[in-house]
Amino acid sequence: MLGRKKAVKELIKKAVAVKDHLAQFPDFHKYERNGIFVYLESRHGNQLPLPTRKYIQNLLKLNMEGPYGPEWPSEEKVKRREMVAQEARYIFVRQSSNAFSAKNIMKQDSGLECTHEACNDDCLIGFVHYRFVLEEDVPVLYVYELQLEPSAQGKGLGKFLMELIELIAYKSQMGAVMLTVQKANDLAMAFYKKLRYVISSTSPSQVDPLIGLEKNYEILCKTFESEAKSILEEGGWKLTVQ
């Protein structure tokens, strides 16, 4: 058991050490469908410039103040701290025009910073914030945020980003992708259900129905292998607790 725990921690450490996960998947460097043309870039949470941090705060408020309701002011403070953590990883979505060549679009400095002159923060239209963590001793990629501008929603871009996230998780030998969704966010719940995410056995509603009634969120997951499925979907972790 000690050997397994050490191996799992090494997987997390190895995944965190990768400088740019996006670079491993060239087919996901850009998205051109349904009337939008965007390209993606990677960054680390502790390397975000001030305009990008402000953009993240504004988009989070726009999309999440409603679902969180009266809890938003306190939750917003938490998200601001999470946003710039060293372990935070980002995929940013930037809008471009068809005039840019694919070569220029993917021009990057050290794999993290886009150097094209059009790559400024006012052309951002969304982002994914994710981390590599342990959940019940299972290595997982946890999606902290998937946020898109309202004008970019409903055009397949969210699905495209989640497909990329799942590939990053699988490539990094994570057992699952996990995320938290507000119960009041019906559109998000329907979106993830369509992508075959299920309520995790670690979600409050599954751990204790009474506690679940008090909580305004559910934890969802999609597992990639049998052990992760047993623990995160079927509640195998409860046996060790008991």
C-alpha positions as CSV (number, residue, x, y, z in Angstrom):
1,M,0.0,0.0,0.0
2,L,2.8,2.4,0.8
3,G,4.4,1.6,-2.5
4,R,1.2,2.4,-4.3
5,K,0.7,5.7,-2.5
6,K,4.3,6.6,-3.5
7,A,3.6,5.7,-7.1
8,V,0.4,7.8,-7.2
9,K,2.2,10.8,-5.7
10,E,4.8,10.5,-8.4
11,L,2.1,10.5,-11.1
12,I,0.8,13.8,-9.7
13,K,4.3,15.2,-9.4
14,K,5.1,14.2,-13.0
15,A,1.8,15.7,-14.3
16,V,2.4,19.0,-12.5
17,A,5.9,19.2,-13.9
18,V,4.8,19.3,-17.5
19,K,5.3,22.8,-18.7
20,D,2.6,22.9,-21.3
21,H,0.0,20.1,-21.6
22,L,-1.6,21.7,-24.6
23,A,1.6,21.2,-26.7
24,Q,1.0,17.5,-26.6
25,F,-2.2,17.8,-28.6
26,P,-1.7,19.9,-31.8
27,D,-5.2,19.0,-33.1
28,F,-6.6,21.1,-30.2
29,H,-4.6,24.3,-30.8
30,K,-7.5,25.9,-32.5
31,Y,-11.2,25.6,-33.0
32,E,-13.1,26.8,-36.1
33,R,-16.8,25.9,-36.1
34,N,-20.2,27.3,-35.8
35,G,-19.2,30.8,-36.7
36,I,-16.3,31.3,-34.3
37,F,-12.5,31.0,-34.8
38,V,-10.4,30.7,-31.7
39,Y,-7.0,29.4,-30.6
40,L,-5.8,28.0,-27.3
41,E,-2.8,28.7,-25.1
42,S,-1.5,27.4,-21.7
43,R,-0.5,29.3,-18.6
44,H,0.2,28.7,-15.0
45,G,-1.8,30.4,-12.2
46,N,1.2,32.1,-10.6
47,Q,2.2,33.6,-13.9
48,L,-1.0,35.4,-14.8
49,P,-0.7,39.1,-15.7
50,L,-3.0,41.6,-14.0
51,P,-5.3,42.1,-17.1
52,T,-5.8,38.3,-17.3
53,R,-6.7,38.1,-13.6
54,K,-9.2,40.9,-13.9
55,Y,-10.7,39.1,-16.9
56,I,-11.1,35.9,-15.0
57,Q,-12.8,37.7,-12.1
58,N,-15.2,39.5,-14.4
59,L,-16.2,36.4,-16.3
60,L,-16.6,34.4,-13.1
61,K,-19.0,37.0,-11.7
62,L,-20.9,37.2,-15.0
63,N,-21.5,33.5,-15.2
64,M,-21.5,32.4,-11.6
65,E,-23.1,35.1,-9.4
66,G,-26.6,33.9,-10.4
67,P,-26.1,30.1,-9.6
68,Y,-24.3,30.9,-6.3
69,G,-26.9,33.4,-5.2
70,P,-26.2,34.9,-1.7
71,E,-23.1,32.7,-1.3
72,W,-21.4,34.5,-4.2
73,P,-19.5,37.3,-2.2
74,S,-17.7,34.8,0.0
75,E,-17.2,32.3,-2.8
76,E,-15.7,35.0,-5.0
77,K,-13.0,35.6,-2.5
78,V,-12.1,31.9,-2.5
79,K,-12.0,31.8,-6.3
80,R,-9.6,34.8,-6.3
81,R,-7.2,33.0,-4.1
82,E,-7.5,29.8,-6.1
83,M,-7.0,31.6,-9.4
84,V,-3.3,32.5,-8.8
85,A,-2.2,29.4,-7.0
86,Q,1.1,27.8,-8.1
87,E,-0.6,24.5,-8.9
88,A,-3.3,26.1,-11.0
89,R,-3.1,25.3,-14.7
90,Y,-5.0,27.1,-17.4
91,I,-6.1,26.7,-21.0
92,F,-7.2,30.1,-22.3
93,V,-9.4,30.6,-25.4
94,R,-8.6,33.6,-27.6
95,Q,-10.7,34.9,-30.4
96,S,-8.9,35.6,-33.7
97,S,-9.7,36.4,-37.3
98,N,-9.3,34.1,-40.3
99,A,-6.6,36.4,-41.6
100,F,-4.1,35.0,-39.1
101,S,-2.1,32.0,-40.4
102,A,-2.0,28.9,-38.3
103,K,1.7,29.4,-38.0
104,N,1.3,32.9,-36.4
105,I,-1.6,31.7,-34.2
106,M,0.5,29.1,-32.5
107,K,3.6,31.3,-32.1
108,Q,4.5,31.0,-28.4
109,D,7.3,32.0,-26.1
110,S,8.6,29.1,-23.9
111,G,5.3,27.3,-24.6
112,L,3.4,29.5,-22.2
113,E,3.1,33.1,-23.5
114,C,1.6,33.9,-27.0
115,T,3.8,36.5,-28.6
116,H,1.6,37.4,-31.6
117,E,0.8,41.1,-31.5
118,A,-2.9,40.4,-31.5
119,C,-2.7,38.2,-28.4
120,N,-3.8,40.7,-25.8
121,D,-6.1,40.0,-22.9
122,D,-9.1,41.9,-24.4
123,C,-9.6,39.1,-27.0
124,L,-10.1,36.4,-24.4
125,I,-13.4,34.6,-24.6
126,G,-13.0,31.9,-22.0
127,F,-10.8,29.6,-20.0
128,V,-10.4,26.3,-18.2
129,H,-8.7,26.2,-14.8
130,Y,-7.6,22.7,-13.7
131,R,-5.3,20.9,-11.3
132,F,-3.9,17.5,-10.6
133,V,-4.9,16.3,-7.2
134,L,-5.7,13.2,-5.1
135,E,-9.3,12.2,-4.4
136,E,-9.6,9.2,-2.0
137,D,-6.0,8.2,-3.0
138,V,-7.0,8.3,-6.7
139,P,-5.0,10.7,-9.0
140,V,-7.4,12.9,-10.8
141,L,-7.5,16.0,-13.0
142,Y,-9.9,18.3,-11.2
143,V,-11.6,21.0,-13.3
144,Y,-12.0,24.1,-11.1
145,E,-13.6,26.2,-13.7
146,L,-14.8,26.0,-17.3
147,Q,-16.0,29.5,-18.2
148,L,-17.0,30.9,-21.6
149,E,-18.4,34.2,-22.7
150,P,-22.2,33.9,-23.3
151,S,-21.6,34.7,-27.0
152,A,-19.3,31.6,-27.3
153,Q,-21.7,29.2,-25.5
154,G,-23.8,26.6,-27.3
155,K,-21.4,26.3,-30.2
156,G,-19.5,23.1,-29.3
157,L,-16.5,24.9,-27.8
158,G,-17.2,23.7,-24.2
159,K,-17.4,20.1,-25.4
160,F,-14.1,20.6,-27.4
161,L,-12.4,21.9,-24.2
162,M,-13.6,19.0,-22.1
163,E,-12.4,16.6,-24.7
164,L,-9.0,18.2,-24.5
165,I,-9.1,18.0,-20.7
166,E,-9.9,14.4,-20.8
167,L,-7.0,13.7,-23.1
168,I,-4.7,15.6,-20.8
169,A,-5.9,13.5,-17.9
170,Y,-5.6,10.2,-19.7
171,K,-2.1,11.1,-21.1
172,S,-1.1,12.0,-17.5
173,Q,-2.3,8.6,-16.3
174,M,-5.0,10.2,-14.0
175,G,-7.8,7.9,-13.0
176,A,-10.6,10.4,-13.6
177,V,-11.7,13.9,-14.4
178,M,-13.7,15.5,-11.6
179,L,-15.5,18.8,-11.1
180,T,-18.0,20.6,-9.0
181,V,-21.3,22.0,-10.3
182,Q,-23.9,24.2,-8.5
183,K,-27.3,22.4,-8.3
184,A,-28.9,25.7,-9.5
185,N,-26.8,25.6,-12.7
186,D,-29.2,23.6,-14.8
187,L,-27.4,24.2,-18.1
188,A,-24.1,23.0,-16.6
189,M,-25.7,19.9,-15.1
190,A,-27.3,19.0,-18.5
191,F,-24.0,19.8,-20.3
192,Y,-21.9,17.4,-18.2
193,K,-24.6,14.7,-18.2
194,K,-24.5,14.8,-22.0
195,L,-20.8,14.2,-21.8
196,R,-21.4,11.2,-19.6
197,Y,-20.3,12.6,-16.3
198,V,-22.0,11.1,-13.2
199,I,-22.5,12.2,-9.6
200,S,-19.5,10.9,-7.7
201,S,-19.9,8.7,-4.6
202,T,-17.8,11.4,-2.9
203,S,-20.5,14.1,-3.5
204,P,-22.4,15.2,-0.4
205,S,-25.7,13.8,-1.7
206,Q,-24.2,10.4,-2.0
207,V,-22.2,10.4,1.2
208,D,-25.2,11.4,3.3
209,P,-28.6,12.4,1.8
210,L,-29.3,14.8,4.8
211,I,-25.9,16.5,4.3
212,G,-26.6,16.6,0.6
213,L,-29.8,18.5,1.1
214,E,-27.8,21.2,2.9
215,K,-25.2,21.6,0.1
216,N,-25.8,23.6,-3.1
217,Y,-23.5,21.5,-5.2
218,E,-22.7,18.1,-6.6
219,I,-19.4,16.5,-7.4
220,L,-19.3,14.9,-10.8
221,C,-16.7,12.5,-12.3
222,K,-15.8,10.5,-15.4
223,T,-13.5,7.6,-14.6
224,F,-11.0,5.9,-17.0
225,E,-10.2,2.7,-15.2
226,S,-11.8,0.1,-13.0
227,E,-10.2,1.0,-9.7
228,A,-11.1,4.7,-10.1
229,K,-14.6,3.7,-11.0
230,S,-15.0,1.5,-7.9
231,I,-13.8,4.3,-5.6
232,L,-15.2,7.4,-7.2
233,E,-18.4,6.1,-8.7
234,E,-19.4,3.0,-6.7
235,G,-18.2,4.2,-3.3
236,G,-15.4,1.7,-2.7
237,W,-13.6,4.3,-0.6
238,K,-16.4,4.1,2.1
239,L,-15.3,0.5,2.8
240,T,-11.9,1.6,4.0
241,V,-13.4,4.4,6.2
242,Q,-15.7,1.9,7.9
